[in-house]
């Protein structure tokens, strides 16, 4: 048998109070279809997705937290993809402790502390 360590997949955490009806399952399914099809590098580095009523937080393997709103997920992830392209090769998403893309047309970041 194969264990999850051979096929690393992100953990999905649904916080208490979130409506877990079919609509949420559909949204999660659509989200992963979008990420796998349009933004596979994001999926490859994704460790966890935390679902709250109005906010989804994506945590990368490098512990970067990406903050989005539940009603604008695809728009905001496209903005993140564009942001990632504009900062490369000088910076990468892993250089930030968090990236907040909840405000329209703004990307708010906090850089991780670097030694030296």
Backbone bond lengths (Angstrom), bond angles and torsions (degrees), N, CA, C in turn:
res aa  C-N    CA-C-N  psi(-1)  N-CA   C-N-CA  omega(-1)  CA-C   N-CA-C  phi
1 X - - - 1.458 - - 1.523 110.27 -
2 X 1.314 115.01 150.57 1.463 120.84 179.16 1.517 109.24 -99.38
3 X 1.305 115.06 142.19 1.463 118.70 177.88 1.515 109.82 -100.77
4 X 1.324 115.29 167.38 1.461 120.95 -179.48 1.522 111.52 -62.10
5 X 1.330 117.61 -22.84 1.466 119.86 179.48 1.528 112.00 -66.71
6 X 1.332 117.30 -24.26 1.461 120.21 176.56 1.523 111.55 -80.99
7 X 1.310 117.22 -24.83 1.458 123.06 -179.82 1.519 108.52 -126.94
8 X 1.339 117.39 77.21 1.464 118.91 -175.57 1.525 111.95 -63.95
9 X 1.296 115.26 122.16 1.463 121.77 177.86 1.520 107.99 -126.30
10 X 1.328 117.15 150.10 1.466 118.70 179.59 1.525 111.72 -69.02
11 X 1.308 114.76 147.74 1.461 122.04 173.44 1.521 107.29 -82.04
12 X 1.318 117.00 138.26 1.464 120.94 175.13 1.519 107.17 -112.05
13 X 1.333 116.38 117.18 1.456 122.34 179.71 1.518 108.27 -109.39
14 X 1.327 116.55 119.55 1.462 121.43 177.22 1.523 106.63 -103.50
15 X 1.328 116.30 114.38 1.458 120.38 -176.58 1.522 111.44 -72.95
16 X 1.311 115.16 155.77 1.455 122.49 -178.49 1.526 110.78 -55.98
17 X 1.308 116.12 139.01 1.457 120.82 177.67 1.517 113.75 95.88
18 X 1.337 117.32 -9.33 1.461 120.60 178.88 1.521 108.13 -81.87
19 X 1.319 115.66 134.76 1.455 121.19 178.13 1.528 108.51 -67.67
20 X 1.312 116.89 115.96 1.464 120.63 -175.92 1.525 112.52 -101.91
21 X 1.298 116.17 29.70 1.462 119.58 178.40 1.530 110.59 -73.62
22 X 1.309 115.12 -175.98 1.464 121.62 -176.62 1.525 113.11 -54.15
23 X 1.326 117.51 -33.26 1.466 121.10 -178.04 1.534 111.23 -59.03
24 X 1.328 116.95 -41.96 1.466 120.51 179.35 1.527 110.56 -66.36
25 X 1.321 116.81 -43.78 1.462 119.89 179.76 1.525 110.81 -62.19
26 X 1.318 116.50 -39.28 1.458 121.03 177.60 1.526 110.39 -64.14
27 X 1.337 116.42 -43.24 1.467 120.34 -179.47 1.533 110.92 -64.03
28 X 1.322 117.61 -41.73 1.463 121.20 177.87 1.530 109.77 -62.97
29 X 1.324 116.78 -43.39 1.459 121.09 178.89 1.527 111.10 -62.07
30 X 1.337 116.97 -46.01 1.468 121.12 178.41 1.523 110.80 -62.71
31 X 1.327 116.03 -39.90 1.459 120.80 -179.87 1.529 110.65 -60.09
32 X 1.325 116.81 -48.93 1.457 119.38 -177.48 1.524 111.93 -70.04
33 X 1.322 118.11 -32.72 1.466 119.91 173.86 1.526 109.92 -62.46
34 X 1.327 116.66 -42.54 1.464 122.18 178.92 1.530 110.54 -63.49
35 X 1.339 116.41 -50.46 1.465 120.29 -177.10 1.535 110.73 -62.82
36 X 1.311 117.18 -46.23 1.467 120.12 -179.23 1.524 111.76 -64.19
37 X 1.342 116.83 -35.79 1.460 120.63 -178.19 1.513 114.11 -82.98
38 X 1.337 117.11 -41.57 1.465 121.52 -171.00 1.525 114.70 -107.20
39 X 1.322 117.66 -17.20 1.465 119.70 -172.41 1.527 109.63 -147.76
40 X 1.347 117.56 53.53 1.470 120.38 -173.54 1.526 114.25 -60.79
41 X 1.332 118.17 -30.43 1.469 119.51 179.31 1.530 110.49 -64.26
42 X 1.333 116.37 -32.37 1.465 120.77 176.82 1.533 109.34 -66.59
43 X 1.325 116.70 -45.54 1.466 120.97 178.65 1.530 110.82 -60.97
44 X 1.324 116.99 -42.52 1.469 121.16 -177.42 1.524 112.43 -60.74
45 X 1.329 117.08 -26.15 1.468 121.70 -178.19 1.522 112.80 -106.71
46 X 1.329 117.17 9.98 1.460 121.66 -175.70 1.524 111.02 -89.72
47 X 1.333 115.86 127.03 1.455 121.55 -178.84 1.528 112.03 -101.76
48 X 1.347 116.17 -42.11 1.464 119.81 -175.52 1.520 110.68 -151.84
49 X 1.334 115.26 149.02 1.462 122.87 172.36 1.521 106.45 -122.62
50 X 1.335 116.50 123.75 1.465 121.28 178.11 1.520 107.57 -107.97
51 X 1.336 115.78 119.64 1.459 121.61 -176.48 1.521 109.50 -102.75
52 X 1.336 115.28 121.69 1.459 122.17 172.29 1.524 106.95 -117.67
53 X 1.334 117.50 174.32 1.456 119.50 -177.05 1.520 113.77 -56.01
54 X 1.324 117.71 -47.88 1.464 120.02 -175.84 1.519 113.26 -118.16
55 X 1.328 117.74 4.21 1.464 120.97 -175.91 1.524 110.13 -141.12
56 X 1.320 115.45 137.61 1.463 121.57 172.18 1.516 106.96 -117.85
57 X 1.329 117.08 132.01 1.455 122.22 178.13 1.524 108.46 -115.44
58 X 1.314 115.24 127.37 1.459 122.02 177.91 1.524 107.45 -105.06
59 X 1.318 116.91 129.89 1.463 121.25 179.90 1.527 107.83 -115.74
60 X 1.324 114.73 123.41 1.465 119.84 -177.82 1.527 110.37 -83.75
61 X 1.326 115.21 169.15 1.464 120.70 176.57 1.526 111.26 -59.37
62 X 1.337 116.79 -27.41 1.469 121.10 179.62 1.530 111.71 -91.26
63 X 1.323 117.08 13.04 1.472 124.71 175.83 1.534 114.13 72.24
64 X 1.322 118.17 14.73 1.463 120.86 172.87 1.522 108.17 -73.78
65 X 1.345 116.26 132.59 1.462 121.60 178.87 1.524 108.51 -100.81
66 X 1.326 117.34 126.41 1.458 122.31 177.50 1.519 106.92 -110.91
67 X 1.338 115.87 119.88 1.463 122.28 -174.73 1.520 110.05 -101.90
68 X 1.345 116.32 126.88 1.462 122.26 179.55 1.521 109.52 -133.99
69 X 1.334 115.85 165.61 1.463 120.28 172.68 1.525 108.32 -100.30
70 X 1.315 116.23 146.95 1.459 120.17 -173.58 1.525 113.03 -66.69
71 X 1.328 117.94 -26.97 1.466 119.44 -176.63 1.529 113.29 -88.74
72 X 1.339 118.29 -3.30 1.468 121.59 -178.78 1.536 111.70 -131.78
73 X 1.313 116.91 26.73 1.468 121.27 -173.36 1.525 113.85 -51.84
74 X 1.323 116.88 -52.44 1.461 120.00 -173.10 1.522 111.36 -68.35
75 X 1.322 117.45 -41.54 1.464 121.81 176.81 1.522 110.30 -60.70
76 X 1.325 116.07 -44.74 1.459 120.21 -177.43 1.528 111.80 -70.43
77 X 1.314 118.33 -36.48 1.466 119.89 177.21 1.529 111.22 -69.58
78 X 1.327 117.17 -32.84 1.467 119.57 172.98 1.522 110.51 -65.27
79 X 1.337 116.85 -39.01 1.469 120.88 176.58 1.528 110.15 -63.55
80 X 1.326 116.83 -39.54 1.463 120.77 177.82 1.528 110.58 -63.67
81 X 1.322 116.06 -42.96 1.463 120.46 178.95 1.534 110.15 -60.47
82 X 1.324 117.21 -42.94 1.466 121.42 177.96 1.533 110.44 -64.66
83 X 1.334 116.19 -44.02 1.465 121.21 177.93 1.527 110.24 -58.33
84 X 1.322 116.37 -44.84 1.467 120.71 -179.20 1.529 110.91 -60.61
85 X 1.334 116.61 -40.13 1.469 120.24 178.65 1.525 111.34 -66.44
86 X 1.337 117.62 -36.50 1.467 120.13 -176.31 1.527 112.46 -75.05
87 X 1.321 118.51 -27.50 1.472 120.01 -178.88 1.527 112.79 -88.49
88 X 1.329 117.06 -19.07 1.460 121.48 -178.55 1.520 109.49 -75.68
89 X 1.318 122.55 139.32 1.457 128.99 7.01 1.528 113.98 -95.04
90 X 1.337 117.52 1.27 1.466 120.15 -178.34 1.522 111.78 -63.02
91 X 1.317 116.22 -42.04 1.464 122.28 -178.32 1.532 109.14 -135.08
92 X 1.326 113.61 163.60 1.461 121.38 173.61 1.519 107.57 -133.06
93 X 1.331 116.83 164.86 1.466 119.93 -179.41 1.523 111.16 -57.82
94 X 1.323 117.52 -32.43 1.469 120.72 -178.20 1.523 113.03 -67.36
95 X 1.339 117.73 -11.36 1.467 121.49 178.61 1.528 112.53 -78.10
96 X 1.315 117.39 -6.14 1.465 121.66 -175.91 1.526 110.71 -113.53
97 X 1.337 115.87 143.81 1.462 118.99 175.17 1.524 109.66 -79.46
98 X 1.345 116.82 -33.56 1.461 119.05 170.72 1.515 110.41 -149.63
99 X 1.334 114.05 155.63 1.460 122.89 175.60 1.518 105.68 -132.80
100 X 1.322 116.19 115.82 1.465 121.78 -177.46 1.523 108.25 -105.07
101 X 1.327 116.99 114.10 1.464 121.40 -179.63 1.528 110.91 -116.21
102 X 1.340 115.72 27.32 1.468 120.13 -178.34 1.520 113.34 -78.73
103 X 1.326 118.30 -21.09 1.460 121.80 -179.51 1.527 108.13 -93.93
104 X 1.330 116.82 128.41 1.462 121.53 -177.20 1.524 111.18 -55.70
105 X 1.325 114.88 133.17 1.466 123.42 175.94 1.525 114.23 61.08
106 X 1.336 117.21 23.03 1.466 121.49 175.75 1.520 109.02 -135.68
107 X 1.316 114.54 144.33 1.460 121.30 172.59 1.521 105.72 -124.09
108 X 1.320 116.11 116.21 1.465 121.98 -178.76 1.522 107.03 -105.74
109 X 1.333 116.07 126.27 1.463 119.55 -176.00 1.517 111.00 -130.08
110 X 1.312 114.79 157.20 1.461 121.80 169.37 1.517 106.10 -129.10
111 X 1.326 115.54 121.04 1.457 119.54 -179.74 1.520 110.69 -74.17
112 X 1.326 115.01 147.67 1.459 120.13 173.18 1.513 108.24 -73.16
113 X 1.301 115.57 150.21 1.466 120.53 177.72 1.519 109.04 -67.55
114 X 1.303 115.04 131.10 1.463 119.78 178.24 1.514 109.77 -114.25
115 X 1.318 116.08 135.67 1.471 120.33 176.18 1.519 108.62 -79.35
116 X 1.351 115.10 145.41 1.449 119.49 177.01 1.423 110.46 86.48
